[in-house]
Amino acid sequence: MKKFLSRIKSTKGINGVIVALLLILVGVGAVGGIKTFMDNSKDTITTDVNTSLQSMKNN
């Protein structure tokens, strides 16, 4: 157990863990951002299409 803890506490091990956690955070943030962007784009397109259809219907 002591060898395991000393290995985790080593600089190389900690840097690897920090880099892995940062990559996970960046990945989750990117996925969340892309999902929000796509949802907003879908809503905008839907609104534009409905407006166009209403204007065509009224003409």
Legacy VTK file of the C-alpha trace (Angstrom):
# vtk DataFile Version 3.0
C-alpha trace
ASCII
DATASET POLYDATA
POINTS 59 float
0.000 0.000 0.000
2.854 2.403 0.769
4.394 1.815 -2.657
1.050 2.521 -4.277
0.570 5.776 -2.343
4.114 6.933 -3.012
3.626 6.231 -6.687
0.393 8.230 -6.761
2.096 11.107 -4.968
4.984 11.220 -7.410
5.144 14.247 -9.670
4.781 12.215 -12.840
1.720 10.403 -11.519
0.022 13.563 -10.312
0.674 15.347 -13.619
-0.894 12.467 -15.487
-3.965 12.545 -13.280
-4.293 16.325 -13.626
-3.985 16.150 -17.411
-6.573 13.359 -17.570
-9.022 15.336 -15.421
-8.514 18.465 -17.523
-9.125 16.516 -20.728
-12.314 15.075 -19.266
-13.508 18.543 -18.254
-12.727 19.980 -21.690
-14.510 17.080 -23.380
-17.626 17.438 -21.237
-17.644 21.193 -21.797
-17.279 20.768 -25.551
-20.136 18.271 -25.728
-22.351 20.542 -23.643
-21.501 23.549 -25.787
-22.164 21.722 -29.039
-25.496 20.412 -27.732
-26.578 23.905 -26.678
-25.517 25.338 -30.046
-27.421 22.660 -31.957
-30.567 23.123 -29.845
-30.476 26.892 -30.380
-29.900 26.450 -34.114
-32.815 24.017 -34.350
-35.120 26.456 -32.547
-34.033 29.329 -34.815
-34.591 27.297 -37.974
-37.999 26.108 -36.743
-39.063 29.679 -35.989
-37.855 30.911 -39.391
-39.681 28.119 -41.226
-42.911 28.742 -39.313
-42.683 32.474 -40.061
-42.094 31.773 -43.756
-45.004 29.331 -43.917
-47.335 31.810 -42.223
-46.335 34.585 -44.630
-46.890 32.265 -47.610
-50.248 31.183 -46.201
-51.365 34.794 -45.785
-50.392 35.716 -49.357
LINES 1 60
59 0 1 2 3 4 5 6 7 8 9 10 11 12 13 14 15 16 17 18 19 20 21 22 23 24 25 26 27 28 29 30 31 32 33 34 35 36 37 38 39 40 41 42 43 44 45 46 47 48 49 50 51 52 53 54 55 56 57 58
